[in-house]
Amino acid sequence: ESSSSLDGKASLSGSSSSSSSGGAPRGQRGPRWQDLTHGEAQRLQEMYMRKRMLDRKIHWMKMQDLPNPQKEAKMTMRRKKQEEEQVRREAQEAEAGGGQMYPP
């Protein structure tokens, strides 16, 4: 009795796995990864995991307040330019005013 019930279970599981094609109806292609060999699928998975790790690392580094020489140089140049413009404006105001404290 026990052997016949086991055979029934084995045949049921065998028929269901061979008849199903990953949930896709017949005539339609399943996911693309099913067309890959085992080695190709393994390589693809490794590359995807590496990409996710690098994306996480880049995101983490962007969130850190690390020194950025390009950004610092840009801000320094911007500050210098603003200071020079302010000095130039003050010099023009002094020349235009002729040293007068009050308007005529």
Number of C-alpha atoms within 10 A of each C-alpha: 6 7 8 9 10 11 12 12 12 11 11 11 11 11 11 10 10 9 10 11 13 12 8 11 10 10 6 8 12 14 9 7 12 11 11 11 10 11 9 12 14 12 12 14 13 12 12 12 12 12 12 12 12 12 12 12 12 12 11 10 11 10 9 9 7 8 8 8 9 9 10 11 11 11 12 12 12 12 12 12 12 12 12 12 12 12 12 12 12 12 12 12 12 12 11 10 12 9 9 10 7 6 5 4
